[in-house]
Amino acid sequence: MTMKTFSCIMAAFILLLNVAKSYSQGNKIVKASGKIVDIRVGDKLRKGGWNLDASVRPDVYDAYVPMEGRFVTFITDIDSIQFNVKPGDYHSFVVLINGKDSAFTAIKGSLDLPRARFSDSYKKVHKGKTFVEIPQVYELMNVVIALTKEGKKDNGMAMKNTPYYADVLHWFDKFSNEPVVMEVNLALENSENYSAIKMDAYAFEFKDGHILQSTVYDRIGFSQTNNIAYMIPKLHEFAEKTRFSDFYTVHQAYYNGLIKNYRDSIGVPEMQKWLKINFPSTRYDSFKIIFSPLVAGNQSATWFDYDNFKEAQAHVNFPFRGKEQSESYSKEALLVVDGNIVFTELNHAFINPESEKPQYANRIQKAFENLGRWNDSQKPAKYYNDAFSSFNEYMNWALVCVRYIDYLPEKEQDKLIKKTENMMVNSRGFLKFAEFDQFVVALYKKRKKGQVVADLYPEIISWFENNKT
């Protein structure tokens, strides 16, 4: 061995020692045999909340915590690590996968802002009331969505068979290549972003010709940040260039007519009364029905509990009737059916909190361990990809049929119940819905005097447990 070769070997050895020393002293090491990690922030555990990725250095987890901080724990299948994280903190560590692959990971602390703040004046105006709205910035975002390549596809994002849609294209289609349209289209290529983009537009309003953040809402959905905040400058530019405010003003009478129909004709007060009776442990101080005549088949719901005030919102379409539907049912039945979409969204504000109660949560989780037994992976049911969203959607539409029992003419109940079951199984892919629905309808019919839907949950969850194989 020459002196030169020996020197090279020694240099390499020293370098390896230094790397090992840096590796062991500069980074805390956590062991894992798999890539799925559970994350606990405070007392909230997210099962499978993180996927280890050794190719990203570092892979940063944003922990949203209050000013005083929270303990954040990463839990692998064989090890764990915990930090007391405050806003602005940055904690780095290495997860060693199978003793060989190093996933450089970090936790970044960010301030968890409340989604809403309800002032005393807001509470005074809204307490005990229901509001139906087509808000201006919300409609502006729906116009942009309708102009995107994704929005023009047959995917349920935009309602296309109306004169209003034709008006939108006549006024705006020549602006389809504007920057904000391109930006929204890029986001919509992941269809799961649609609801977040649409809903978060409600957190902005026009004031003195400018699009400003709402004084009430930071964001509407359950995300940690507002999904369209970064788009606002381009959205404002689009509104100015297209004279959107003029379009909105021209169509104000049309909007008001739809709002009146929603408010007065499809039984919203009866729905709210029915839900309050059947879920007595859940209460809201105010309700909002927020919609656009451009929204088609994608609905969503959200609810807030801040400043000793609870508000539920349904983000929905307008129940335009087809000719075939109008000719098939009585006027009384049609009004009940018209209310199905807003009922199913208001419904979530009651059934979701019920399913999360400690006496039910673990049972639901276990009953839905094998989602393939419940949901067709080739149909829309695939998007309900966890135990609670699946259970709640089964319950959601079963309660549509239960409501039929209370409000539909008796001679039309079976026909519309069967139609709902067919839609849920064959169109949406909830494989066992028909069997479940028949069980729930029968259970509701034979309930004891004084029993409400919430009282039936133990038997309902038992049905899922007994039919999970």
C-alpha positions, -999 to +999 in steps of 0.1 A: +000+000+000+015+034-010+015+063+014-009+081-010-034+053-008-031+051+030-037+088+032-068+086+011-082+057+032-076+076+064-092+108+051-123+088+041-124+071+075-122+105+093-150+118+071-172+089+079-165+094+116-175+130+113-207+122+094-216+096+120-209+120+149-230+147+132-258+122+125-260+110+161-255+143+178-273+167+155-304+147+149-326+127+173-332+093+158-365+074+158-369+038+146-396+024+123-402-007+103-429+009+081-437+042+065-470+051+082-468+073+113-496+084+137-495+120+149-508+133+182-512+171+186-523+177+222-550+151+229-560+147+192-546+116+175-545+113+137-541+076+128-519+073+098-515+110+097-480+110+081-462+090+054-424+089+057-406+099+026-368+094+026-365+113-007-375+147+008-348+163+030-364+175+053-400+165+050-417+191+071-449+186+091-468+218+099-482+216+134-509+242+140-508+251+177-521+279+200-497+306+213-490+287+245-480+256+224-489+219+223-471+186+227-467+170+193-459+133+191-448+112+161-456+076+167-441+049+144-449+012+147-420+006+171-410+040+185-421+076+192-407+111+197-424+141+213-417+179+213-434+208+230-441+229+200-449+266+199-456+289+170-423+296+152-405+265+166-386+241+143-377+206+155-357+182+133-351+145+137-345+114+116-367+083+113-346+053+105-367+029+085-357-008+087-323+003+100-312+017+067-333+044+051-331+078+067-362+099+065-351+134+075-382+150+092-390+182+109-420+197+128-427+234+122-449+252+146-475+276+132-502+296+150-536+280+149-560+308+141-597+302+148-617+296+116-642+323+128-647+350+154-682+359+164-686+393+179-714+403+202-730+424+175-728+394+151-744+371+176-772+396+183-781+398+146-778+361+138-789+342+169-820+321+163-821+329+126-815+311+092-799+330+064-801+320+027-774+337+005-758+339-029-727+359-018-709+381-043-673+368-040-687+333-036-705+337-070-674+352-085-654+321-076-681+298-090-680+318-123-642+312-124-647+275-117-673+273-145-647+288-169-619+263-161-612+233-183-620+211-153-653+230-147-664+225-183-660+187-180-690+165-172-679+160-135-707+177-115-688+209-108-710+232-128-747+232-136-748+236-174-783+230-185-797+264-174-802+298-190-780+312-163-751+291-173-755+304-209-755+339-196-723+332-177-705+319-208-718+347-230-704+373-206-672+356-193-661+329-217-637+352-236-618+356-203-612+318-199-574+323-202-571+348-174-544+340-148-568+332-120-588+308-142-556+289-150-546+289-113-580+276-102-580+250-130-546+237-118-560+233-082-591+216-095-571+189-113-572+173-079-610+172-076-608+169-038-599+206-038-632+217-053-652+221-020-623+239-002-619+264-031-656+271-033-663+273+004-633+295+013-645+321-011-672+328+015-645+342+038-641+372+015-663+401+006-664+431-018-660+464+000-655+497-018-646+478-050-620+456-033-620+420-023-613+419+015-610+393+041-642+388+061-643+403+095-660+371+107-643+342+089-607+333+084-616+301+064-648+281+060-637+245+055-618+224+080-584+232+066-557+249+087-554+277+061-576+295+037-573+277+003-577+307-019-560+335+000-530+334-024-554+339-054-571+370-042-550+396-062-556+377-094-593+372-085-597+409-080-580+416-113-604+392-130-634+408-114-623+443-126-614+432-161-647+413-167-670+438-149-682+411-126-701+435-103-722+446-133-730+410-141-740+403-105-762+434-103-780+426-136-788+391-122-798+403-087-836+398-093-829+362-105-808+355-074-835+370-051-861+347-067-840+316-060-833+327-025-870+332-018-878+298-032-852+282-009-864+302+021-901+297+017-909+266-003-889+235+006-894+232+043-862+243+058-878+253+092-894+218+094-860+202+086-843+221+114-871+213+138-869+176+129-831+175+133-833+193+167-859+168+180-839+137+167-805+149+179-813+167+212-776+169+224-766+190+194-776+227+192-768+256+168-774+293+174-777+301+137-779+284+103-768+295+068-777+281+034-751+293+010-755+284-027-749+293-063-770+285-094-738+273-110-732+245-085-741+211-097-735+178-079-709+187-052-723+197-019-706+203+015-712+213+051-693+230+079-700+241+114-684+265+139-682+267+176-664+299+188-670+327+213-699+308+228-718+307+195-724+278+172-732+281+135-740+255+109-736+261+072-748+241+042-730+248+009-753+235-018-768+238-052-803+250-062-828+221-066-837+227-103-863+201-114-862+180-145-893+176-166-895+139-159-893+145-121-920+171-122-944+147-140-937+117-117-947+129-083-973+150-065-966+186-056-963+177-019-937+150-027-917+173-050-913+199-023-899+173+001-876+159-026-864+195-034-852+198+001-831+166+001-797+182-007-799+210+019-813+184+044-783+161+038-759+189+044-776+203+075-779+167+086-741+163+087-739+191+113-759+168+136-750+132+127-712+138+126-710+150+162-732+121+172-710+095+157-679+110+174-693+104+208-669+081+229-695+053+233-697+050+195-664+060+180-643+029+185-672+006+175-676+025+142-639+024+135-638-014+139-670-020+119-655-001+089-619-015+091-625-031+057-639-003+036-641-026+005-670-044+022-690-012+023-678+011-006-672+004-043-637+016-051-647+023-087-676+047-078-680+080-059-682+061-026-644+057-029-640+093-017-655+083+017-622+067+025-624+064+063-647+048+088-665+080+100-671+096+066-685+062+053-707+056+084-720+092+083-729+090+046-748+058+051-767+075+080-771+107+060-792+091+032-809+066+054-823+096+073-835+111+040-857+080+038-867+082+074-878+118+068-899+106+039-918+085+064-927+117+083-934+141+055-942+123+022-977+112+011-979+076+022-986+062-013-953+078-026-930+067+002-920+033-011-913+045-046-890+073-035-873+051-009-865+026-036-852+053-058-829+066-031-816+031-025-809+025-062-790+058-064-769+051-034-760+015-044-758+016-082-747+052-089-727+062-058-714+027-049-724+023-012-727-015-015-749-023+015-770+008+016-803-009+005-801-035+033-791-008+058-818+016+047-845-010+051-833-018+086-832+018+097-867+026+082-882-004+099-864+005+132-877+040+130-913+029+124-913+006+154-894+029+178-909+032+213-929+063+222-906+092+230-876+076+212-857+098+187-831+089+161-802+095+185-817+068+208-815+043+180-777+046+175-767+016+196-789-007+174-778+010+142-741+006+150-748-031+160-762-036+125-728-024+110-709-047+134-731-077+125-728-071+087-691-062+083-682-095+067 
